Amino acid sequence: MHSIVSLISGRGSNFEAIYKAAQAKSWDVRFTGLIANQPEAKGLALAKSVGIPTAVIDHRAYPSREAFDRALMQQIDAFSADLVVLAGF
């Protein structure tokens, strides 16, 4: 089984499509987390509703792209995923 962390920015429609396909087709995957770069991203609610842990790494809170990237990588590592899916990120 592969573990997946998904990154989104907004509605989460790409994440939703991937998640639903994984469920419908019985893919051998487990979603270990969803990360959004905007606290108001609507896709966070979907992930929470199906029990997927979520995190927000707001890019506006960091002084540089490098600082944001470091924080993002730390959160990705914390979710211990085999795969990172950029679902509209």
Biopython code that builds the backbone (N, CA, C, O; Angstrom):
import numpy as np
from Bio.PDB.StructureBuilder import StructureBuilder

atoms = [
    (1, "MET", "N", (0.846, -1.182, 0.000)),
    (1, "MET", "CA", (0.000, 0.000, 0.000)),
    (1, "MET", "C", (0.888, 1.241, 0.000)),
    (1, "MET", "O", (1.858, 1.333, 0.752)),
    (2, "HIS", "N", (0.539, 2.175, -0.846)),
    (2, "HIS", "CA", (1.250, 3.452, -0.906)),
    (2, "HIS", "C", (0.493, 4.494, -0.097)),
    (2, "HIS", "O", (-0.738, 4.524, -0.092)),
    (3, "SER", "N", (1.236, 5.337, 0.577)),
    (3, "SER", "CA", (0.614, 6.440, 1.307)),
    (3, "SER", "C", (0.803, 7.724, 0.513)),
    (3, "SER", "O", (1.836, 7.942, -0.121)),
    (4, "ILE", "N", (-0.227, 8.571, 0.566)),
    (4, "ILE", "CA", (-0.263, 9.791, -0.246)),
    (4, "ILE", "C", (-0.532, 10.996, 0.632)),
    (4, "ILE", "O", (-1.384, 10.958, 1.520)),
    (5, "VAL", "N", (0.204, 12.066, 0.374)),
    (5, "VAL", "CA", (-0.144, 13.380, 0.902)),
    (5, "VAL", "C", (-0.465, 14.245, -0.315)),
    (5, "VAL", "O", (0.251, 14.214, -1.316)),
    (6, "SER", "N", (-1.531, 15.004, -0.220)),
    (6, "SER", "CA", (-1.978, 15.836, -1.334)),
    (6, "SER", "C", (-1.826, 17.303, -0.966)),
    (6, "SER", "O", (-2.081, 17.696, 0.172)),
    (7, "LEU", "N", (-1.408, 18.113, -1.936)),
    (7, "LEU", "CA", (-1.265, 19.553, -1.746)),
    (7, "LEU", "C", (-2.305, 20.264, -2.596)),
    (7, "LEU", "O", (-2.453, 19.977, -3.784)),
    (8, "ILE", "N", (-3.030, 21.202, -1.973)),
    (8, "ILE", "CA", (-4.064, 21.954, -2.684)),
    (8, "ILE", "C", (-3.906, 23.444, -2.401)),
    (8, "ILE", "O", (-3.172, 23.851, -1.501)),
    (9, "SER", "N", (-4.613, 24.245, -3.191)),
    (9, "SER", "CA", (-4.629, 25.693, -2.965)),
    (9, "SER", "C", (-6.029, 26.248, -2.758)),
    (9, "SER", "O", (-6.196, 27.255, -2.071)),
    (10, "GLY", "N", (-7.018, 25.622, -3.328)),
    (10, "GLY", "CA", (-8.351, 26.227, -3.293)),
    (10, "GLY", "C", (-9.466, 25.245, -3.016)),
    (10, "GLY", "O", (-9.549, 24.654, -1.940)),
    (11, "ARG", "N", (-10.327, 25.083, -4.018)),
    (11, "ARG", "CA", (-11.530, 24.259, -3.841)),
    (11, "ARG", "C", (-11.234, 22.807, -3.534)),
    (11, "ARG", "O", (-12.022, 22.135, -2.869)),
    (12, "GLY", "N", (-10.117, 22.324, -4.008)),
    (12, "GLY", "CA", (-9.797, 20.920, -3.776)),
    (12, "GLY", "C", (-10.486, 19.980, -4.741)),
    (12, "GLY", "O", (-10.606, 18.787, -4.462)),
    (13, "SER", "N", (-10.944, 20.497, -5.878)),
    (13, "SER", "CA", (-11.681, 19.653, -6.826)),
    (13, "SER", "C", (-10.797, 18.554, -7.416)),
    (13, "SER", "O", (-11.275, 17.445, -7.656)),
    (14, "ASN", "N", (-9.527, 18.841, -7.650)),
    (14, "ASN", "CA", (-8.626, 17.796, -8.149)),
    (14, "ASN", "C", (-8.403, 16.732, -7.082)),
    (14, "ASN", "O", (-8.420, 15.538, -7.381)),
    (15, "PHE", "N", (-8.196, 17.160, -5.844)),
    (15, "PHE", "CA", (-8.057, 16.205, -4.741)),
    (15, "PHE", "C", (-9.315, 15.355, -4.618)),
    (15, "PHE", "O", (-9.230, 14.136, -4.466)),
    (16, "GLU", "N", (-10.470, 15.986, -4.683)),
    (16, "GLU", "CA", (-11.737, 15.258, -4.564)),
    (16, "GLU", "C", (-11.852, 14.184, -5.641)),
    (16, "GLU", "O", (-12.253, 13.055, -5.357)),
    (17, "ALA", "N", (-11.502, 14.535, -6.875)),
    (17, "ALA", "CA", (-11.583, 13.570, -7.978)),
    (17, "ALA", "C", (-10.625, 12.400, -7.750)),
    (17, "ALA", "O", (-10.981, 11.246, -7.989)),
    (18, "ILE", "N", (-9.420, 12.698, -7.292)),
    (18, "ILE", "CA", (-8.438, 11.642, -7.031)),
    (18, "ILE", "C", (-8.911, 10.757, -5.883)),
    (18, "ILE", "O", (-8.840, 9.531, -5.971)),
    (19, "TYR", "N", (-9.390, 11.371, -4.817)),
    (19, "TYR", "CA", (-9.864, 10.618, -3.657)),
    (19, "TYR", "C", (-11.035, 9.707, -4.047)),
    (19, "TYR", "O", (-11.053, 8.528, -3.692)),
    (20, "LYS", "N", (-12.001, 10.251, -4.769)),
    (20, "LYS", "CA", (-13.165, 9.453, -5.172)),
    (20, "LYS", "C", (-12.773, 8.315, -6.109)),
    (20, "LYS", "O", (-13.305, 7.210, -5.998)),
    (21, "ALA", "N", (-11.846, 8.574, -7.029)),
    (21, "ALA", "CA", (-11.381, 7.516, -7.929)),
    (21, "ALA", "C", (-10.685, 6.410, -7.138)),
    (21, "ALA", "O", (-10.879, 5.226, -7.414)),
    (22, "ALA", "N", (-9.881, 6.798, -6.161)),
    (22, "ALA", "CA", (-9.186, 5.809, -5.333)),
    (22, "ALA", "C", (-10.179, 4.930, -4.583)),
    (22, "ALA", "O", (-9.973, 3.723, -4.455)),
    (23, "GLN", "N", (-11.249, 5.533, -4.090)),
    (23, "GLN", "CA", (-12.272, 4.775, -3.372)),
    (23, "GLN", "C", (-13.068, 3.882, -4.323)),
    (23, "GLN", "O", (-13.284, 2.705, -4.035)),
    (24, "ALA", "N", (-13.497, 4.432, -5.441)),
    (24, "ALA", "CA", (-14.340, 3.692, -6.385)),
    (24, "ALA", "C", (-13.601, 2.519, -7.028)),
    (24, "ALA", "O", (-14.193, 1.474, -7.296)),
    (25, "LYS", "N", (-12.319, 2.700, -7.269)),
    (25, "LYS", "CA", (-11.549, 1.666, -7.956)),
    (25, "LYS", "C", (-10.718, 0.815, -6.994)),
    (25, "LYS", "O", (-9.913, -0.013, -7.420)),
    (26, "SER", "N", (-10.923, 1.028, -5.701)),
    (26, "SER", "CA", (-10.216, 0.261, -4.661)),
    (26, "SER", "C", (-8.701, 0.274, -4.849)),
    (26, "SER", "O", (-8.041, -0.759, -4.745)),
    (27, "TRP", "N", (-8.160, 1.465, -5.129)),
    (27, "TRP", "CA", (-6.710, 1.583, -5.237)),
    (27, "TRP", "C", (-6.091, 1.217, -3.901)),
    (27, "TRP", "O", (-6.675, 1.466, -2.847)),
    (28, "ASP", "N", (-4.937, 0.641, -3.949)),
    (28, "ASP", "CA", (-4.218, 0.245, -2.741)),
    (28, "ASP", "C", (-3.400, 1.434, -2.223)),
    (28, "ASP", "O", (-2.170, 1.410, -2.220)),
    (29, "VAL", "N", (-4.118, 2.471, -1.786)),
    (29, "VAL", "CA", (-3.482, 3.693, -1.291)),
    (29, "VAL", "C", (-4.161, 4.141, -0.001)),
    (29, "VAL", "O", (-5.298, 3.775, 0.301)),
    (30, "ARG", "N", (-3.422, 4.938, 0.734)),
    (30, "ARG", "CA", (-3.941, 5.527, 1.970)),
    (30, "ARG", "C", (-3.522, 6.993, 1.966)),
    (30, "ARG", "O", (-2.348, 7.305, 1.767)),
    (31, "PHE", "N", (-4.471, 7.886, 2.184)),
    (31, "PHE", "CA", (-4.184, 9.317, 2.242)),
    (31, "PHE", "C", (-3.772, 9.660, 3.672)),
    (31, "PHE", "O", (-4.580, 9.583, 4.598)),
    (32, "THR", "N", (-2.511, 10.037, 3.840)),
    (32, "THR", "CA", (-1.997, 10.331, 5.181)),
    (32, "THR", "C", (-2.126, 11.801, 5.545)),
    (32, "THR", "O", (-1.967, 12.166, 6.710)),
    (33, "GLY", "N", (-2.411, 12.648, 4.564)),
    (33, "GLY", "CA", (-2.572, 14.061, 4.875)),
    (33, "GLY", "C", (-2.904, 14.895, 3.663)),
    (33, "GLY", "O", (-2.707, 14.487, 2.518)),
    (34, "LEU", "N", (-3.412, 16.075, 3.950)),
    (34, "LEU", "CA", (-3.705, 17.069, 2.921)),
    (34, "LEU", "C", (-3.169, 18.397, 3.431)),
    (34, "LEU", "O", (-3.437, 18.789, 4.566)),
    (35, "ILE", "N", (-2.412, 19.083, 2.590)),
    (35, "ILE", "CA", (-1.822, 20.369, 2.953)),
    (35, "ILE", "C", (-2.352, 21.430, 2.006)),
    (35, "ILE", "O", (-2.360, 21.245, 0.789)),
    (36, "ALA", "N", (-2.794, 22.542, 2.574)),
    (36, "ALA", "CA", (-3.246, 23.688, 1.783)),
    (36, "ALA", "C", (-2.342, 24.874, 2.094)),
    (36, "ALA", "O", (-1.834, 25.003, 3.208)),
    (37, "ASN", "N", (-2.146, 25.736, 1.103)),
    (37, "ASN", "CA", (-1.352, 26.939, 1.351)),
    (37, "ASN", "C", (-2.235, 28.156, 1.632)),
    (37, "ASN", "O", (-1.739, 29.274, 1.771)),
    (38, "GLN", "N", (-3.532, 27.930, 1.713)),
    (38, "GLN", "CA", (-4.471, 29.002, 2.038)),
    (38, "GLN", "C", (-5.430, 28.480, 3.111)),
    (38, "GLN", "O", (-6.066, 27.444, 2.916)),
    (39, "PRO", "N", (-5.541, 29.183, 4.235)),
    (39, "PRO", "CA", (-6.405, 28.687, 5.313)),
    (39, "PRO", "C", (-7.878, 28.587, 4.929)),
    (39, "PRO", "O", (-8.628, 27.829, 5.543)),
    (40, "GLU", "N", (-8.294, 29.342, 3.922)),
    (40, "GLU", "CA", (-9.695, 29.319, 3.498)),
    (40, "GLU", "C", (-9.961, 28.297, 2.388)),
    (40, "GLU", "O", (-11.061, 28.264, 1.836)),
    (41, "ALA", "N", (-8.979, 27.472, 2.059)),
    (41, "ALA", "CA", (-9.143, 26.475, 0.996)),
    (41, "ALA", "C", (-10.292, 25.523, 1.334)),
    (41, "ALA", "O", (-10.288, 24.877, 2.382)),
    (42, "LYS", "N", (-11.256, 25.449, 0.449)),
    (42, "LYS", "CA", (-12.453, 24.647, 0.690)),
    (42, "LYS", "C", (-12.163, 23.148, 0.731)),
    (42, "LYS", "O", (-12.904, 22.390, 1.356)),
    (43, "GLY", "N", (-11.107, 22.723, 0.079)),
    (43, "GLY", "CA", (-10.750, 21.310, 0.077)),
    (43, "GLY", "C", (-10.391, 20.765, 1.451)),
    (43, "GLY", "O", (-10.434, 19.553, 1.663)),
    (44, "LEU", "N", (-10.039, 21.638, 2.386)),
    (44, "LEU", "CA", (-9.725, 21.195, 3.747)),
    (44, "LEU", "C", (-10.928, 20.511, 4.391)),
    (44, "LEU", "O", (-10.779, 19.510, 5.092)),
    (45, "ALA", "N", (-12.112, 21.053, 4.151)),
    (45, "ALA", "CA", (-13.330, 20.494, 4.757)),
    (45, "ALA", "C", (-13.594, 19.077, 4.259)),
    (45, "ALA", "O", (-13.979, 18.210, 5.043)),
    (46, "LEU", "N", (-13.391, 18.833, 2.971)),
    (46, "LEU", "CA", (-13.602, 17.487, 2.435)),
    (46, "LEU", "C", (-12.652, 16.501, 3.105)),
    (46, "LEU", "O", (-13.072, 15.435, 3.555)),
    (47, "ALA", "N", (-11.379, 16.855, 3.170)),
    (47, "ALA", "CA", (-10.408, 15.950, 3.783)),
    (47, "ALA", "C", (-10.784, 15.654, 5.231)),
    (47, "ALA", "O", (-10.764, 14.500, 5.660)),
    (48, "LYS", "N", (-11.121, 16.685, 5.973)),
    (48, "LYS", "CA", (-11.505, 16.491, 7.374)),
    (48, "LYS", "C", (-12.741, 15.605, 7.488)),
    (48, "LYS", "O", (-12.835, 14.780, 8.397)),
    (49, "SER", "N", (-13.687, 15.773, 6.569)),
    (49, "SER", "CA", (-14.940, 15.011, 6.646)),
    (49, "SER", "C", (-14.743, 13.515, 6.427)),
    (49, "SER", "O", (-15.575, 12.713, 6.850)),
    (50, "VAL", "N", (-13.653, 13.137, 5.772)),
    (50, "VAL", "CA", (-13.383, 11.714, 5.542)),
    (50, "VAL", "C", (-12.224, 11.210, 6.407)),
    (50, "VAL", "O", (-11.705, 10.115, 6.190)),
    (51, "GLY", "N", (-11.829, 12.018, 7.381)),
    (51, "GLY", "CA", (-10.830, 11.582, 8.346)),
    (51, "GLY", "C", (-9.380, 11.708, 7.928)),
    (51, "GLY", "O", (-8.506, 11.072, 8.517)),
    (52, "ILE", "N", (-9.115, 12.523, 6.917)),
    (52, "ILE", "CA", (-7.737, 12.733, 6.482)),
    (52, "ILE", "C", (-7.171, 13.919, 7.263)),
    (52, "ILE", "O", (-7.764, 14.998, 7.256)),
    (53, "PRO", "N", (-6.037, 13.737, 7.935)),
    (53, "PRO", "CA", (-5.427, 14.851, 8.663)),
    (53, "PRO", "C", (-5.070, 15.997, 7.713)),
    (53, "PRO", "O", (-4.675, 15.767, 6.570)),
    (54, "THR", "N", (-5.212, 17.215, 8.194)),
    (54, "THR", "CA", (-4.948, 18.385, 7.363)),
    (54, "THR", "C", (-3.954, 19.317, 8.040)),
    (54, "THR", "O", (-3.758, 19.278, 9.255)),
    (55, "ALA", "N", (-3.337, 20.150, 7.221)),
    (55, "ALA", "CA", (-2.445, 21.198, 7.712)),
    (55, "ALA", "C", (-2.525, 22.369, 6.750)),
    (55, "ALA", "O", (-2.770, 22.199, 5.556)),
    (56, "VAL", "N", (-2.315, 23.553, 7.287)),
    (56, "VAL", "CA", (-2.244, 24.760, 6.464)),
    (56, "VAL", "C", (-0.852, 25.351, 6.632)),
    (56, "VAL", "O", (-0.419, 25.639, 7.748)),
    (57, "ILE", "N", (-0.169, 25.525, 5.531)),
    (57, "ILE", "CA", (1.119, 26.213, 5.503)),
    (57, "ILE", "C", (0.890, 27.437, 4.621)),
    (57, "ILE", "O", (1.052, 27.380, 3.402)),
    (58, "ASP", "N", (0.514, 28.535, 5.254)),
    (58, "ASP", "CA", (0.139, 29.760, 4.534)),
    (58, "ASP", "C", (1.395, 30.453, 4.013)),
    (58, "ASP", "O", (2.207, 30.962, 4.785)),
    (59, "HIS", "N", (1.534, 30.461, 2.713)),
    (59, "HIS", "CA", (2.730, 31.039, 2.095)),
    (59, "HIS", "C", (2.919, 32.512, 2.443)),
    (59, "HIS", "O", (4.040, 33.019, 2.406)),
    (60, "ARG", "N", (1.839, 33.196, 2.777)),
    (60, "ARG", "CA", (1.936, 34.626, 3.105)),
    (60, "ARG", "C", (2.576, 34.864, 4.467)),
    (60, "ARG", "O", (2.959, 35.989, 4.785)),
    (61, "ALA", "N", (2.691, 33.824, 5.263)),
    (61, "ALA", "CA", (3.248, 33.958, 6.613)),
    (61, "ALA", "C", (4.772, 33.821, 6.647)),
    (61, "ALA", "O", (5.374, 33.916, 7.717)),
    (62, "TYR", "N", (5.393, 33.602, 5.503)),
    (62, "TYR", "CA", (6.831, 33.359, 5.457)),
    (62, "TYR", "C", (7.543, 34.495, 4.739)),
    (62, "TYR", "O", (7.018, 35.052, 3.774)),
    (63, "PRO", "N", (8.742, 34.840, 5.210)),
    (63, "PRO", "CA", (9.461, 35.981, 4.632)),
    (63, "PRO", "C", (10.044, 35.712, 3.249)),
    (63, "PRO", "O", (10.374, 36.647, 2.519)),
    (64, "SER", "N", (10.172, 34.437, 2.889)),
    (64, "SER", "CA", (10.756, 34.104, 1.589)),
    (64, "SER", "C", (10.194, 32.784, 1.088)),
    (64, "SER", "O", (9.605, 32.010, 1.843)),
    (65, "ARG", "N", (10.386, 32.549, -0.189)),
    (65, "ARG", "CA", (9.961, 31.282, -0.785)),
    (65, "ARG", "C", (10.719, 30.115, -0.157)),
    (65, "ARG", "O", (10.161, 29.039, 0.059)),
    (66, "GLU", "N", (11.991, 30.343, 0.131)),
    (66, "GLU", "CA", (12.806, 29.293, 0.732)),
    (66, "GLU", "C", (12.271, 28.901, 2.114)),
    (66, "GLU", "O", (12.225, 27.717, 2.449)),
    (67, "ALA", "N", (11.872, 29.884, 2.907)),
    (67, "ALA", "CA", (11.324, 29.604, 4.241)),
    (67, "ALA", "C", (10.010, 28.833, 4.128)),
    (67, "ALA", "O", (9.767, 27.890, 4.881)),
    (68, "PHE", "N", (9.168, 29.240, 3.185)),
    (68, "PHE", "CA", (7.911, 28.526, 2.950)),
    (68, "PHE", "C", (8.187, 27.088, 2.519)),
    (68, "PHE", "O", (7.570, 26.153, 3.030)),
    (69, "ASP", "N", (9.107, 26.915, 1.586)),
    (69, "ASP", "CA", (9.439, 25.574, 1.101)),
    (69, "ASP", "C", (9.946, 24.676, 2.227)),
    (69, "ASP", "O", (9.602, 23.496, 2.279)),
    (70, "ARG", "N", (10.758, 25.224, 3.127)),
    (70, "ARG", "CA", (11.252, 24.434, 4.266)),
    (70, "ARG", "C", (10.097, 23.977, 5.155)),
    (70, "ARG", "O", (10.034, 22.815, 5.556)),
    (71, "ALA", "N", (9.191, 24.895, 5.457)),
    (71, "ALA", "CA", (8.037, 24.551, 6.298)),
    (71, "ALA", "C", (7.161, 23.511, 5.611)),
    (71, "ALA", "O", (6.669, 22.581, 6.251)),
    (72, "LEU", "N", (6.970, 23.672, 4.315)),
    (72, "LEU", "CA", (6.167, 22.722, 3.552)),
    (72, "LEU", "C", (6.803, 21.333, 3.577)),
    (72, "LEU", "O", (6.111, 20.337, 3.785)),
    (73, "MET", "N", (8.103, 21.265, 3.368)),
    (73, "MET", "CA", (8.796, 19.974, 3.387)),
    (73, "MET", "C", (8.720, 19.320, 4.765)),
    (73, "MET", "O", (8.582, 18.101, 4.864)),
    (74, "GLN", "N", (8.809, 20.112, 5.817)),
    (74, "GLN", "CA", (8.695, 19.549, 7.163)),
    (74, "GLN", "C", (7.319, 18.916, 7.370)),
    (74, "GLN", "O", (7.205, 17.849, 7.973)),
    (75, "GLN", "N", (6.278, 19.579, 6.868)),
    (75, "GLN", "CA", (4.935, 19.032, 7.035)),
    (75, "GLN", "C", (4.730, 17.797, 6.169)),
    (75, "GLN", "O", (4.101, 16.832, 6.603)),
    (76, "ILE", "N", (5.250, 17.819, 4.962)),
    (76, "ILE", "CA", (5.171, 16.632, 4.101)),
    (76, "ILE", "C", (5.849, 15.455, 4.796)),
    (76, "ILE", "O", (5.300, 14.354, 4.840)),
    (77, "ASP", "N", (7.038, 15.688, 5.336)),
    (77, "ASP", "CA", (7.754, 14.625, 6.051)),
    (77, "ASP", "C", (6.958, 14.128, 7.250)),
    (77, "ASP", "O", (6.942, 12.930, 7.531)),
    (78, "ALA", "N", (6.296, 15.039, 7.959)),
    (78, "ALA", "CA", (5.515, 14.666, 9.145)),
    (78, "ALA", "C", (4.354, 13.739, 8.786)),
    (78, "ALA", "O", (3.949, 12.912, 9.604)),
    (79, "PHE", "N", (3.819, 13.869, 7.578)),
    (79, "PHE", "CA", (2.720, 13.005, 7.145)),
    (79, "PHE", "C", (3.212, 11.645, 6.637)),
    (79, "PHE", "O", (2.398, 10.772, 6.333)),
    (80, "SER", "N", (4.513, 11.459, 6.543)),
    (80, "SER", "CA", (5.123, 10.163, 6.193)),
    (80, "SER", "C", (4.489, 9.517, 4.966)),
    (80, "SER", "O", (4.002, 8.389, 5.036)),
    (81, "ALA", "N", (4.496, 10.217, 3.870)),
    (81, "ALA", "CA", (3.882, 9.703, 2.642)),
    (81, "ALA", "C", (4.931, 9.158, 1.680)),
    (81, "ALA", "O", (6.072, 9.617, 1.642)),
    (82, "ASP", "N", (4.508, 8.169, 0.909)),
    (82, "ASP", "CA", (5.349, 7.651, -0.170)),
    (82, "ASP", "C", (5.271, 8.554, -1.395)),
    (82, "ASP", "O", (6.246, 8.713, -2.130)),
    (83, "LEU", "N", (4.097, 9.141, -1.601)),
    (83, "LEU", "CA", (3.842, 9.953, -2.790)),
    (83, "LEU", "C", (3.284, 11.312, -2.393)),
    (83, "LEU", "O", (2.507, 11.426, -1.446)),
    (84, "VAL", "N", (3.691, 12.338, -3.131)),
    (84, "VAL", "CA", (3.136, 13.680, -2.956)),
    (84, "VAL", "C", (2.385, 14.014, -4.233)),
    (84, "VAL", "O", (2.958, 14.010, -5.322)),
    (85, "VAL", "N", (1.096, 14.305, -4.091)),
    (85, "VAL", "CA", (0.249, 14.617, -5.240)),
    (85, "VAL", "C", (-0.060, 16.111, -5.227)),
    (85, "VAL", "O", (-0.678, 16.621, -4.292)),
    (86, "LEU", "N", (0.375, 16.800, -6.272)),
    (86, "LEU", "CA", (0.086, 18.226, -6.406)),
    (86, "LEU", "C", (-1.259, 18.360, -7.103)),
    (86, "LEU", "O", (-1.336, 18.380, -8.332)),
    (87, "ALA", "N", (-2.303, 18.448, -6.316)),
    (87, "ALA", "CA", (-3.672, 18.464, -6.839)),
    (87, "ALA", "C", (-4.162, 19.904, -6.954)),
    (87, "ALA", "O", (-4.998, 20.351, -6.169)),
    (88, "GLY", "N", (-3.635, 20.618, -7.936)),
    (88, "GLY", "CA", (-4.013, 22.013, -8.117)),
    (88, "GLY", "C", (-3.168, 22.968, -7.303)),
    (88, "GLY", "O", (-3.531, 24.133, -7.145)),
    (89, "PHE", "N", (-2.059, 22.501, -6.789)),
    (89, "PHE", "CA", (-1.185, 23.313, -5.946)),
    (89, "PHE", "C", (-0.275, 24.139, -6.814)),
    (89, "PHE", "O", (0.546, 24.898, -6.300)),
]
sb = StructureBuilder()
sb.init_structure("model")
sb.init_model(0)
sb.init_chain("A")
sb.init_seg("    ")
for serial, (resi, resn, name, xyz) in enumerate(atoms, 1):
    if name == "N":
        sb.init_residue(resn, " ", resi, " ")
    sb.init_atom(name, np.array(xyz, "f"), 0.0, 1.0, " ", f" {name:<3s}", serial, name[0])
structure = sb.get_structure()
